[in-house]
Amino acid sequence: MNKQMHTKTFKIFTLGCKVNQWESAFFRTALEDMGWEEAREDPCGLAIVNTCIVTQKASHQSRQAIRRFIRENPGALVVAAGCYAQVYPEELGEIEGLDMIIGNTLKYALPELVSMRGPRDRPQLFVKPFAGRVPLEPLEVKNFAERTRAYLKVQDGCETFCSYCIVPRARGPYRSLELDHVLWSLEGLADQGFKEVVLTGIHLGKYGVDLHQETDLAGLLAEIGKRQFPLRIRLSSLEPGEINDAIIEMVASEPWLCRHFHVPLQSGDARVLKAMGRTYSPEDYRSLILKIREKVPLAAIGADVMVGFPFEGEKEFQNTLKLAKSLPVSYLHVFPYSPRKGTPAEKLGNPIPPDVVKQRARCMRDLGLRKRADFWNLCVGIEFEVLVEKWEEEHPPVVQGLTDNYLSVRFPSHCNPGEMTRLLLRKEYLDVEEAENTFHP
């Protein structure tokens, strides 16, 4: 495997969550600062796959992407980074043609590590254990794949250890970005012209638990509000027990804070929730969603729903379906249970037949589409602020944009991508194709 990089060009393929998207943007920024250039179509000298292992499908897609990069970029230095590399490096080490495996603990050294690469017969391994609750380092990120919206990772790590989830092993303990560094990063993104920033984290609601100064997510938002940045803030997924009255009241009253909550449900059955290691009841979840809808009537409320978890019989599934039907949620992100090696749920046995899982997923997704249509109808005839994201057609001019409450719209406009505009919502403005592919921020 004696490869030499013949050009200082790179490609990055990213799987998984918005935290991964942010980290790939860091790779892009750091490499360009070191004189690298991102390749578009031609083969490159450096190919990076930022991997995901949250499900078996994500793991499979990660391996596929690595093999495709090896095949399409002969002679390139091929790197597998991220969660798969952190937890199962030995599996990746079996892929012929892979040069480097870099786990999450050393991911931020990737730009320097690839420059030091020498000839090897086996993939070079850069993986080490997590060092504990160490605050995140501030990193400058300038180059996002999306030119109009930016992401800012303010938190990393998870210590919840749900029985089905491999993420705590991949991401380590809670770590937060110091308040001053968050504000510095937001100022930099505003100076670059971004009009929306998504605050993201592996367990965003735990922001601040590891910091010396007493703060939490609500406190962070209050400090952001004082700065009056010329941009709007969107929150990524928050656990049910971490959305308090202060956060709801801020979303209801502050125009710079997007009216959007993504709140994982997973199951609407108490027995299944307990087996999953979730810390709330169906009644707790119902009360929270109804409170959000009461306080923020036009908020988008999304929910994750898992189907096919061990012991989810027909009764348990119907309990979930009944709860989801009864709630004023705006969309559902539905996914089948995927056993992950090394998790407690892997040992539960009692697997649900695949055809039953598919049928349940189809049923729940159909409900999600109806919920989305109901929410759209609720918003028709109301004026919203829209961030224009891209041109769809030039003659006549049609653009695609996103409202603060997470509606993807297509409408006639002369605005350029990155600009804000006011839009009186009409039914024909719904971007159906984009809406069906949208899950959470």
Solvent accessible surface area in square Angstrom, and as a share of the most:
residue,aa,sasa,rsa
1,M,63,0.28
2,N,117,0.60
3,K,50,0.21
4,Q,148,0.66
5,M,66,0.29
6,H,111,0.50
7,T,59,0.34
8,K,108,0.46
9,T,31,0.18
10,F,0,0.00
11,K,31,0.13
12,I,25,0.13
13,F,73,0.30
14,T,30,0.17
15,L,16,0.08
16,G,48,0.46
17,C,57,0.34
18,K,50,0.21
19,V,3,0.01
20,N,2,0.01
21,Q,57,0.25
22,W,11,0.04
23,E,2,0.01
24,S,2,0.01
25,A,1,0.01
26,F,18,0.07
27,F,0,0.00
28,R,23,0.08
29,T,5,0.03
30,A,19,0.15
31,L,0,0.00
32,E,62,0.28
33,D,96,0.50
34,M,72,0.32
35,G,55,0.53
36,W,14,0.05
37,E,119,0.53
38,E,30,0.14
39,A,17,0.13
40,R,167,0.61
41,E,154,0.69
42,D,103,0.53
43,P,74,0.47
44,C,0,0.00
45,G,0,0.00
46,L,0,0.00
47,A,0,0.00
48,I,0,0.00
49,V,0,0.00
50,N,0,0.00
51,T,0,0.00
52,C,13,0.08
53,I,3,0.01
54,V,76,0.43
55,T,29,0.17
56,Q,93,0.41
57,K,142,0.60
58,A,11,0.08
59,S,6,0.04
60,H,89,0.40
61,Q,68,0.30
62,S,0,0.00
63,R,65,0.24
64,Q,94,0.42
65,A,1,0.00
66,I,0,0.00
67,R,116,0.42
68,R,71,0.26
69,F,15,0.06
70,I,39,0.20
71,R,162,0.59
72,E,85,0.38
73,N,2,0.01
74,P,93,0.58
75,G,33,0.32
76,A,0,0.00
77,L,4,0.02
78,V,0,0.00
79,V,0,0.00
80,A,0,0.00
81,A,0,0.00
82,G,0,0.00
83,C,15,0.09
84,Y,1,0.00
85,A,0,0.00
86,Q,20,0.09
87,V,16,0.09
88,Y,8,0.03
89,P,24,0.15
90,E,100,0.45
91,E,62,0.28
92,L,0,0.00
93,G,9,0.08
94,E,130,0.59
95,I,6,0.03
96,E,160,0.72
97,G,11,0.10
98,L,0,0.00
99,D,0,0.00
100,M,1,0.00
101,I,4,0.02
102,I,0,0.00
103,G,0,0.00
104,N,13,0.07
105,T,33,0.19
106,L,47,0.23
107,K,1,0.00
108,Y,68,0.26
109,A,35,0.27
110,L,0,0.00
111,P,1,0.01
112,E,90,0.41
113,L,19,0.10
114,V,0,0.00
115,S,62,0.40
116,M,139,0.62
117,R,36,0.13
118,G,21,0.20
119,P,84,0.53
120,R,101,0.37
121,D,119,0.62
122,R,148,0.54
123,P,20,0.13
124,Q,38,0.17
125,L,99,0.49
126,F,39,0.16
127,V,43,0.25
128,K,105,0.45
129,P,114,0.72
130,F,50,0.21
131,A,94,0.73
132,G,28,0.27
133,R,114,0.42
134,V,84,0.49
135,P,43,0.27
136,L,21,0.10
137,E,132,0.59
138,P,51,0.32
139,L,37,0.18
140,E,96,0.43
141,V,10,0.06
142,K,89,0.38
143,N,22,0.11
144,F,5,0.02
145,A,81,0.63
146,E,63,0.28
147,R,160,0.58
148,T,8,0.05
149,R,17,0.06
150,A,0,0.00
151,Y,7,0.03
152,L,5,0.03
153,K,7,0.03
154,V,0,0.00
155,Q,0,0.00
156,D,3,0.02
157,G,0,0.00
158,C,17,0.10
159,E,59,0.26
160,T,51,0.30
161,F,126,0.53
162,C,9,0.06
163,S,13,0.09
164,Y,24,0.09
165,C,32,0.19
166,I,2,0.01
167,V,31,0.18
168,P,8,0.05
169,R,113,0.41
170,A,1,0.00
171,R,4,0.01
172,G,7,0.07
173,P,26,0.16
174,Y,15,0.06
175,R,29,0.10
176,S,0,0.00
177,L,6,0.03
178,E,43,0.19
179,L,30,0.15
180,D,104,0.54
181,H,60,0.27
182,V,0,0.00
183,L,15,0.08
184,W,130,0.45
185,S,13,0.09
186,L,0,0.00
187,E,93,0.42
188,G,28,0.27
189,L,8,0.04
190,A,16,0.12
191,D,116,0.60
192,Q,78,0.35
193,G,39,0.37
194,F,16,0.07
195,K,68,0.29
196,E,0,0.00
197,V,0,0.00
198,V,0,0.00
199,L,0,0.00
200,T,3,0.02
201,G,13,0.13
202,I,42,0.21
203,H,14,0.06
204,L,1,0.01
205,G,16,0.15
206,K,60,0.26
207,Y,1,0.00
208,G,4,0.04
209,V,72,0.41
210,D,20,0.10
211,L,16,0.08
212,H,178,0.79
213,Q,73,0.33
214,E,179,0.80
215,T,32,0.19
216,D,67,0.35
217,L,4,0.02
218,A,12,0.09
219,G,26,0.25
220,L,0,0.00
221,L,0,0.00
222,A,45,0.35
223,E,42,0.19
224,I,4,0.02
225,G,20,0.19
226,K,138,0.58
227,R,110,0.40
228,Q,156,0.69
229,F,34,0.14
230,P,96,0.60
231,L,14,0.07
232,R,6,0.02
233,I,1,0.00
234,R,0,0.00
235,L,5,0.03
236,S,7,0.05
237,S,33,0.21
238,L,4,0.02
239,E,43,0.19
240,P,12,0.08
241,G,75,0.72
242,E,37,0.17
243,I,11,0.06
244,N,67,0.34
245,D,83,0.43
246,A,51,0.39
247,I,2,0.01
248,I,3,0.01
249,E,84,0.38
250,M,28,0.13
251,V,3,0.02
252,A,47,0.36
253,S,80,0.52
254,E,60,0.27
255,P,124,0.78
256,W,46,0.16
257,L,3,0.02
258,C,3,0.02
259,R,65,0.24
260,H,1,0.00
261,F,3,0.01
262,H,1,0.01
263,V,0,0.00
264,P,6,0.04
265,L,1,0.01
266,Q,14,0.06
267,S,1,0.01
268,G,6,0.06
269,D,10,0.05
270,A,62,0.48
271,R,135,0.49
272,V,1,0.01
273,L,3,0.01
274,K,171,0.72
275,A,38,0.29
276,M,1,0.00
277,G,33,0.32
278,R,26,0.10
279,T,127,0.74
280,Y,24,0.09
281,S,36,0.23
282,P,15,0.09
283,E,114,0.51
284,D,79,0.41
285,Y,0,0.00
286,R,89,0.33
287,S,69,0.45
288,L,18,0.09
289,I,0,0.00
290,L,86,0.43
291,K,77,0.33
292,I,0,0.00
293,R,40,0.14
294,E,131,0.59
295,K,91,0.38
296,V,4,0.02
297,P,83,0.52
298,L,31,0.15
299,A,0,0.00
300,A,2,0.01
301,I,0,0.00
302,G,0,0.00
303,A,1,0.01
304,D,15,0.08
305,V,0,0.00
306,M,5,0.02
307,V,0,0.00
308,G,5,0.04
309,F,0,0.00
310,P,4,0.03
311,F,68,0.28
312,E,2,0.01
313,G,29,0.28
314,E,99,0.44
315,K,151,0.64
316,E,23,0.10
317,F,3,0.01
318,Q,81,0.36
319,N,52,0.26
320,T,1,0.00
321,L,12,0.06
322,K,149,0.63
323,L,6,0.03
324,A,1,0.01
325,K,106,0.45
326,S,60,0.39
327,L,3,0.01
328,P,40,0.25
329,V,8,0.04
330,S,3,0.02
331,Y,5,0.02
332,L,14,0.07
333,H,37,0.16
334,V,6,0.04
335,F,42,0.17
336,P,59,0.37
337,Y,34,0.13
338,S,18,0.12
339,P,52,0.33
340,R,16,0.06
341,K,101,0.43
342,G,45,0.43
343,T,4,0.02
344,P,84,0.53
345,A,2,0.01
346,E,76,0.34
347,K,168,0.71
348,L,64,0.32
349,G,38,0.36
350,N,79,0.41
351,P,114,0.72
352,I,27,0.14
353,P,71,0.45
354,P,102,0.64
355,D,101,0.52
356,V,48,0.28
357,V,20,0.11
358,K,135,0.57
359,Q,94,0.42
360,R,10,0.04
361,A,4,0.03
362,R,138,0.51
363,C,38,0.23
364,M,0,0.00
365,R,114,0.42
366,D,66,0.34
367,L,8,0.04
368,G,5,0.05
369,L,83,0.41
370,R,125,0.46
371,K,23,0.10
372,R,35,0.13
373,A,50,0.39
374,D,90,0.47
375,F,10,0.04
376,W,4,0.02
377,N,75,0.39
378,L,93,0.46
379,C,0,0.00
380,V,55,0.32
381,G,50,0.48
382,I,62,0.31
383,E,88,0.40
384,F,2,0.01
385,E,57,0.26
386,V,0,0.00
387,L,0,0.00
388,V,0,0.00
389,E,36,0.16
390,K,98,0.42
391,W,97,0.34
392,E,62,0.28
393,E,78,0.35
394,E,121,0.54
395,H,165,0.74
396,P,96,0.60
397,P,27,0.17
398,V,19,0.11
399,V,0,0.00
400,Q,14,0.06
401,G,0,0.00
402,L,9,0.04
403,T,0,0.00
404,D,15,0.08
405,N,0,0.00
406,Y,18,0.07
407,L,10,0.05
408,S,6,0.04
409,V,0,0.00
410,R,78,0.28
411,F,6,0.03
412,P,90,0.56
413,S,17,0.11
414,H,155,0.69
415,C,30,0.18
416,N,76,0.39
417,P,54,0.34
418,G,17,0.16
419,E,71,0.32
420,M,55,0.24
421,T,31,0.18
422,R,140,0.51
423,L,19,0.09
424,L,101,0.50
425,L,1,0.01
426,R,125,0.45
427,K,127,0.54
428,E,109,0.49
429,Y,24,0.09
430,L,48,0.24
431,D,9,0.05
432,V,85,0.49
433,E,134,0.60
434,E,65,0.29
435,A,5,0.04
436,E,89,0.40
437,N,106,0.54
438,T,20,0.12
439,F,93,0.39
440,H,55,0.24
441,P,2,0.01
